[in-house]
Amino acid sequence: MDTTFPRRRLGKTDLFVSPVALGCWPIAGMTSLNVNDEDSLATLAACPEAGINFLDTAYCYGADGESERLIGRALGRRRDEFVIATKGGIHWNPDGTRGVDGSPARLKRECEASLRRLGTDRVDLLYLHAPDPQVPVAESAGALRELLEEGKARAIGVSNFDVDQLNRFHAVCPITAHQPPYNMLQRGIEADVLPWCRTHDVSTVIYWPLMKGLLAGKLARDHVFAEGDGRAKYPMFQGAEWQKNQDFVDDLRQIATAAGCTVAQLVVRWTIDQPGIASALCGAKRARQIEETAGAMQVVFSVETRSAIDAALRRRGTAVTKAAV
Ligand SMILES: NC(=O)c1ccc[n+]([C@@H]2O[C@H](COP(=O)([O-])OP(=O)(O)OC[C@H]3O[C@@H](n4cnc5c(N)ncnc54)[C@H](OP(=O)(O)O)[C@@H]3O)[C@@H](O)[C@H]2O)c1
């Protein structure tokens, strides 16, 4: 194993991943606009030098698996240098609405299609993207267990699960990783889901560490989202909540300046230092963004920086509440 960059073990497997992973939703043009294949391939190409070996995608990242296809194109013969995670169980309907289907037949079909798009014979970590209310969790788990036994997946994960669903899935198929939302402002998993994962040796791989760019500190207070930018619908980008979040980011900016890092690096370092967090999925649509964010892996906090962050969090009033996904 390359020891130049930090690596963390996923569950009980022999998969070792970077604490900062590339979240591959934005490269398919899903978070904001102005994304083209050239930029996306450059973003993927920047990962090894930035110390990232962990890529997170899903069938529904893009209208029809574009993110997976880009990863397949970008990796080529370097595939074995990466731990590739993808997800099945969520798709886009022809009318543009989102569909959830965790039926065994669908999960197996989607896995085969993902393998083709990624240009590989196995997914390192295959997640059920979300529980399907119409399909018992144990049935979805049974299908993923079969894919594990067939060697099409090296490990199985779940995403957006509560403790009851985790228990029911784990009874049928061993879970290696859980993928919930988590960041400085959304800490709901600390109440029960994160402790469950720590008790069961399940790695927590979190999404939205930068809250879609809000915590990267580069969206101005008067920022107006372009039409079609998916972020405008989230309450934390609106009204009084937005202003409070901007006050918080102003606090973080001062702390980051004193600590000699950027706001994004400060936020991601804090996140990957939280007990039980194995890796943070950091979305990026440009190489320079992931290069900056990956720099968090080199940041070391002083005692003063830590207490300044704690004080800023107390001022913002981030109670341990359920995440507003
Ligand atoms: N399991 C699930 O249900 C689920 C749900 C959501 C996400 N995810 C995973 O988690 C990943 C992360 O979520 P996300 O991509 O939505 O959001 P994110 O990582 O919280 O934010 C990504 C956005 O932040 C901005 N950004 C990133 N680095 C930056 C930097 N250094 N400086 C300035 N801005 C920066 C970019 O915004 P601009 O576009 O404005 O440049 C980028 O599009 C996804 O890619 C996906 O892999 C999983």
Ligand as a Chemical Component Dictionary entry (heavy atoms), coordinates in Angstrom:
data_LIG
# 
_chem_comp.id                   LIG 
_chem_comp.type                 NON-POLYMER 
_chem_comp.pdbx_formal_charge   0 
_chem_comp.three_letter_code    LIG 
# 
loop_
_chem_comp_atom.comp_id 
_chem_comp_atom.atom_id 
_chem_comp_atom.alt_atom_id 
_chem_comp_atom.type_symbol 
_chem_comp_atom.charge 
_chem_comp_atom.model_Cartn_x 
_chem_comp_atom.model_Cartn_y 
_chem_comp_atom.model_Cartn_z 
_chem_comp_atom.pdbx_ordinal 
LIG N1  N1  N 0  -25.922 9.072  -0.466 1  
LIG C1  C1  C 0  -26.615 10.134 -0.798 2  
LIG O1  O1  O 0  -27.852 10.146 -0.754 3  
LIG C2  C2  C 0  -25.856 11.360 -1.228 4  
LIG C3  C3  C 0  -26.538 12.589 -1.324 5  
LIG C4  C4  C 0  -25.805 13.709 -1.691 6  
LIG C5  C5  C 0  -24.445 13.598 -1.966 7  
LIG N2  N2  N 1  -23.802 12.395 -1.888 8  
LIG C6  C6  C 0  -22.341 12.260 -2.173 9  
LIG O2  O2  O 0  -21.642 13.237 -1.452 10 
LIG C7  C7  C 0  -20.895 14.066 -2.324 11 
LIG C8  C8  C 0  -20.854 15.472 -1.769 12 
LIG O3  O3  O 0  -22.092 16.128 -1.935 13 
LIG P1  P1  P 0  -22.229 17.386 -2.955 14 
LIG O4  O4  O 0  -21.300 17.143 -4.067 15 
LIG O5  O5  O -1 -23.674 17.545 -3.224 16 
LIG O6  O6  O 0  -21.863 18.592 -2.044 17 
LIG P2  P2  P 0  -20.614 19.128 -1.272 18 
LIG O7  O7  O 0  -19.414 18.292 -1.308 19 
LIG O8  O8  O 0  -21.156 19.477 0.071  20 
LIG O9  O9  O 0  -20.363 20.458 -2.128 21 
LIG C9  C9  C 0  -19.928 20.424 -3.467 22 
LIG C10 C10 C 0  -19.883 21.857 -4.028 23 
LIG O10 O10 O 0  -19.104 22.644 -3.170 24 
LIG C11 C11 C 0  -18.380 23.589 -3.921 25 
LIG N3  N3  N 0  -16.964 23.389 -3.613 26 
LIG C12 C12 C 0  -16.303 22.230 -3.426 27 
LIG N4  N4  N 0  -15.014 22.443 -3.135 28 
LIG C13 C13 C 0  -14.870 23.777 -3.127 29 
LIG C14 C14 C 0  -13.780 24.623 -2.888 30 
LIG N5  N5  N 0  -12.588 24.121 -2.564 31 
LIG N6  N6  N 0  -13.990 25.951 -2.985 32 
LIG C15 C15 C 0  -15.211 26.434 -3.281 33 
LIG N7  N7  N 0  -16.290 25.695 -3.516 34 
LIG C16 C16 C 0  -16.110 24.371 -3.433 35 
LIG C17 C17 C 0  -18.691 23.367 -5.369 36 
LIG O11 O11 O 0  -19.744 24.303 -5.660 37 
LIG P3  P3  P 0  -19.835 25.122 -7.042 38 
LIG O12 O12 O 0  -20.572 24.185 -7.939 39 
LIG O13 O13 O 0  -20.593 26.339 -6.679 40 
LIG O14 O14 O 0  -18.451 25.400 -7.511 41 
LIG C18 C18 C 0  -19.200 21.935 -5.380 42 
LIG O15 O15 O 0  -20.120 21.726 -6.433 43 
LIG C19 C19 C 0  -21.606 13.923 -3.674 44 
LIG O16 O16 O 0  -20.762 14.308 -4.747 45 
LIG C20 C20 C 0  -21.956 12.474 -3.644 46 
LIG O17 O17 O 0  -20.846 11.690 -3.984 47 
LIG C21 C21 C 0  -24.497 11.288 -1.496 48 
# 
loop_
_chem_comp_bond.comp_id 
_chem_comp_bond.atom_id_1 
_chem_comp_bond.atom_id_2 
_chem_comp_bond.value_order 
_chem_comp_bond.pdbx_ordinal 
LIG N1  C1  SING 1  
LIG C1  O1  DOUB 2  
LIG C1  C2  SING 3  
LIG C2  C3  SING 4  
LIG C2  C21 DOUB 5  
LIG C3  C4  DOUB 6  
LIG C4  C5  SING 7  
LIG C5  N2  DOUB 8  
LIG N2  C6  SING 9  
LIG N2  C21 SING 10 
LIG C6  O2  SING 11 
LIG C6  C20 SING 12 
LIG O2  C7  SING 13 
LIG C7  C8  SING 14 
LIG C7  C19 SING 15 
LIG C8  O3  SING 16 
LIG O3  P1  SING 17 
LIG P1  O4  DOUB 18 
LIG P1  O5  SING 19 
LIG P1  O6  SING 20 
LIG O6  P2  SING 21 
LIG P2  O7  DOUB 22 
LIG P2  O8  SING 23 
LIG P2  O9  SING 24 
LIG O9  C9  SING 25 
LIG C9  C10 SING 26 
LIG C10 O10 SING 27 
LIG C10 C18 SING 28 
LIG O10 C11 SING 29 
LIG C11 N3  SING 30 
LIG C11 C17 SING 31 
LIG N3  C12 SING 32 
LIG N3  C16 SING 33 
LIG C12 N4  DOUB 34 
LIG N4  C13 SING 35 
LIG C13 C14 SING 36 
LIG C13 C16 DOUB 37 
LIG C14 N5  SING 38 
LIG C14 N6  DOUB 39 
LIG N6  C15 SING 40 
LIG C15 N7  DOUB 41 
LIG N7  C16 SING 42 
LIG C17 O11 SING 43 
LIG C17 C18 SING 44 
LIG O11 P3  SING 45 
LIG P3  O12 DOUB 46 
LIG P3  O13 SING 47 
LIG P3  O14 SING 48 
LIG C18 O15 SING 49 
LIG C19 O16 SING 50 
LIG C19 C20 SING 51 
LIG C20 O17 SING 52 
# 
